[in-house]
């Protein structure tokens, strides 16, 4: 089974890293879902964007990210934000 390697980082630290089956993020152009095999993509996160990570263990991790971008390439998803934190 193909998986995504995901990293969510803020300007000062790594917030979350691991493997996922899907990532859903809110960008300035709308909501985007990423699964293994997705075409390369670079997009701006919406202000106060939410990123939901569907882990391979069937859990969901939610992170709030502000002023950043989402990069997808070779089954690797990188979320880089000026501020990011796991949701409560």
VENBEL-V813844 format. One record per residue. PSI is psi in degrees with one decimal (* if undefined). Layout:
# VENBEL-V813844
PSI  PSI
This chain:
# VENBEL-V813844
128.7  144.2  164.3  141.3  122.7  137.5  133.5  119.3  144.0  175.3  -22.1  -3.6  163.8  130.4  -41.1  145.6  142.4  -165.3  146.4  158.3  -22.6  149.0  132.9  126.7  149.9  117.8  174.9  -18.3  2.3  -176.2  139.0  132.8  134.4  127.7  165.3  139.5  1.0  144.4  152.5  142.2  143.8  121.4  156.1  132.7  147.2  151.9  132.5  47.3  150.7  137.7  121.1  126.6  118.0  102.8  161.3  -17.2  11.0  23.0  169.4  127.3  129.7  132.1  142.4  127.8  136.0  136.6  76.8  -162.6  165.5  129.0  134.4  125.8  130.3  50.3  26.5  127.1  125.8  122.7  119.3  123.8  154.0  -36.1  135.6  146.5  151.3  140.2  150.6  *
